[in-house]
Amino acid sequence: MDAVVLAGGYATRLWPITRYRPKMLLPVGDTTAADRILTELESDDRVETIYLSTNEAFGSVFQAHVDEMGYDTVEVSVEDTTDEDEKFGVVGALAQLVEREGIDDDLLVVGGDNLVGFDIGEFIDYFENRKTAVLAAYDVGSRKEARSYGLVNLDDERVVDFQEKPDDPESTLVSIACYLFPADSIRFAEYLSDGQNPDEPGWYVDWLQSREPVHAFRFEDVWFDIGTPESYLETVEWKLDGGSLVHPDATVENSELGETVHVMAGAEVTDSSLDRTVVFPDAKVEDCDLDSSILGETVELDGVNGRDLLLIERGGKE
């Protein structure tokens, strides 16, 4: 089988931090969401080629990262878009990628901004046992939160109804961005030619389950969807397990680091108190009291007391 890691978004809700950096490459402890996925996929012999699907704006960034990490089976596949207004939608981008790369095998599709607690190998095992299209499903435990995702209704393990972002969800079981399609179920072009919605993969799953069996792999491990500053900090919080991480090349002097603090290489923190704060490389923080903040590269703060700061690199605030 082949795999596609979706990394084509522009993450505007995380701007300015992601204005020039893909959110899939935001540090999560000592790794990134994308690298967790790519490493797992490369270690599974059943996956032949991994296509990292992105846009023209970030194509060179991902290619440099793939080269630096030394991945053997990862290929960067670039769609012809440079900003949010030009996006094809997830299904539209998948249809183009399948045609562009000549994919004719079973296909695993996973969101590059998803951090899941289960082993992707277990998901592939489930697919091989069911021999149908499968999706990963998670109980978010809140009907309000469920409104933001695709709602899955099951008969045992088979998907019998799918509602994309319903206003009044009937349950809290949602689909996450993790799917595996048999070769014969890769019908994106047919779906789009039928005038269907190209944006969300959930619409495609709903269309597909009305034509052939689709099963749900339910899991109870953690799941984080990195899309907002708060969800990013929650992901870092889980990874650091409430502790702090300071790079050996960072400087922390006369400062108090609370829970969930990551200070990266070259950063300097002096005479400050930080809690739930990520400090990117080469940032400088002096005489500050910060909470729930993300400080981009080369940001310089002096005498700032605040929370929920989201600062762009190169020392400016957007």
Secondary structure, 3 states (H helix, E strand, C coil): CEEEEECCCCCHHHCCCCCCCCHHHCEECCEEHHHHHHHHHHCCCCCCCEEEEEEHHHHHHHHHHHHHHCCCCEEEEEECCCCHHHCCCHHHHHHHHHHHHCCCCCEEEEECCEEECCCHHHHHHHHHHHCCEEEEEEECCCHHHHCCCEEEEEECCEEEEEEECCCCCCCCEEEEEEEEECHHHCCHHHHHHCCCCCCCHHHHHHHHHCCCCEEEEECCCCEEECCCHHHHHHHHHHHHCCCEEECCCCEEECCEECCCEEECCCCEEECCEEEEEEECCCCEEECCEEEEEEECCCCEEECCEEECCEECCCCCCC
